[in-house]
Amino acid sequence: MNRIDRKFQQLRRKNKKVFIAFVTAGDPTLKTTEKLVFEFEHAGVDIVELGVPFSDPMADGPTIQAASQRALDGGVTVKKILQAVKNIRVKSQIPLVLMTYYNPVFHFGLEKFFRAAGQVGVDGIIVPDLPCEEAVSLMKAARKNRVATIFFLSPTTTKKRMKNIVRDSGGFIYYLSLTGVTGVRKGLPEGLLVHVRQAKRYAKKPICVGFGISTPAQVKSVARVADGVIVGSAIVNEIKKNLGKRNLVKNVSRFVRRLTNNV
Amino acid sequence: MNLPDRKGHFGEFGGKFVPETLMAALSDLEKVFYSLKSNKKFKAEFDFYLKEYAGRPTGLYHAKRLSAHLKRLKVYLKREDLLHTGAHKINNTLGQLLVARRMGKTRVIAETGAGQHGVATATAAALFNVQCDIYMGEEDIARQSLNVFRMRLLGAKVIPVKTGSKTLKDAMNEAMRDWVTNVHDTFYVIGTVAGPHPYPLMVREFQSVIGREARKQFITKENKLPDYLLACIGGGSNAMGLFYNFFNDKNVRMIGVEAAGLGLNTQKHAASLNKGEIGVLHGSKSSILQDSDGQIKIAHSIAAGLDYPGVGPEHAYYKKIGRAQYVCVTDQEAIAGLKLLSQTEGIIPALETAHAIAYLGKLAKRVRKNSSVIVCLSGRGDKDVTSIKDLV
């Protein structure tokens, strides 16, 4: 059982929900990212998603696009991110999931990438431009190295595909709250909670909801039905606001604490 | 050959690499497209618009003075530049708008580089009374201002893209983001034989009229098949349109001309097939310009329509199996090609097309005497006249 599964089991026993925080690795530096992960753990984050930046992030809105660009401008590479994970693992066993696009992983070499990822202590992988139909080789390499493959369910997913997505997903299933790209939205989409309940009944694997969730109130209402809540752009926005400030890590963690208090 | 397979693969290339939200839309599109492909009524309707509205068939013109200049090559020009809106792009947009209409979509979006696909989409959208938004990089907006004005005149909204290199690649990212957001009522009109399945297949289907006509016309005039086919390649739709119906004619050699920009040994080119590596961009696996970390490189070409770091997956496949050869021409050579055709035949080609013309000189040096070639004259150069007037 890997760290993600263990985390869900632990929290289920306590009747608690999982809070997942996303940051782009290397925004603004990898040292900062490492510190953020430690502080997030203290602030009640259960799983951290590390974004591996890609030059053409077609599933991301302006906030994460800009963060990816900042990280790339700072010279972040896949190798350096894996090294950062290794550094984090010295002090923390918090479940870590990499979120990236397919090309950086494919170009690195699937076998080579997952061997390294497994070794440094990556627990899961999310690739928004890789539907399970095209993921056969990736899944094979990931499983061999005990990295969970996390796939998406979207409001547009058909029943037929849902079956395969649930079958192929490990760790948890990423439920998209809306059709669209990442980014902060004013309200939760209509019907979301009903859809999540339906998916949960069907999936029998943990369902975590992400995209467009940013406020404590939104976290609270999603946590009522889902197994976990994912917040990304809102946290990245906080990082952006604190760029250049000495207490960036502290300020962002304080913001995250307000969110985790609501799961 | 019956490619792509049902999953959209051309050998190891192609496929469907898109966010989950788009998977249902692609499978709807697939279903509708496969059924329309063999639907007589749809074919008749498409043919009607190609003929009565766009101006097909286009001529296959024997360029005598250009041939005399080249000495060893008999050159025929497939005159796609004479189509309504001035390029081959209209073949595809009429087809896709007819599909969109069948699917009940009320809005279309498109990406554009040189603006030719944007204009062709805006034109078809006006014709079929559908709302139309076009994504275009800021840099391209600056160098193709005439086409921006045309799109606006046709009632389309041109949305400037300010991210990344501010060219075609970034316009495609933005169009994808729009599509994933508005997929319930929006149809994405992709302009080339790239993107996720079924787009490479669908665009090939609509553009293959070029080669179908050219093959017949050439046989009528020469009573044989041509020795060479020549076309410029950005994403590769005019080239695939010309090549496809000659695939089984083993003695017909196909040559695609990529943009070498400032030179292949510089970082400023758009030679995705010659200098790229296998990778995934904008929905399919193909040959892509990327760095050692799998980040997409910024392409460069004087021709906005070739300024793209990827290429259609079927071209990557043709290269892999050796069915077509892919060569390069620099910005400088392309300008010389533009002048050559203008002054020998009185035809000002688009800068994109000028790459194919420019390669004729190189080809003439290595062919047997009396060889023949069909060049896809994919577009006319009116759009480029202002941007190159200081360079010529």
Interface residues (C-beta under 8 A of the other chain):
Chain A: F54 S55 D56 P57 M58 A59 D60 G61 Q65 L72 T77 V78 K79 Y101 Y102 N103 P104 V105 F106 H107 F108 P128 D129 L130 P131 E133 E134 F151 F152 L153 S154 P155 T156 T157 T158 R161 I165 L176 T179 G180 V181
Chain B: K7 G15 K16 F17 V18 P19 E20 T21 L22 M23 A24 A25 S27 T163 G164 K169 D170 N173 M176 R177 V180 T181 N182 V183 H184 E277 G279 V280 L281 H282 G283 I288 Q290 D293 G294 Q295 I296
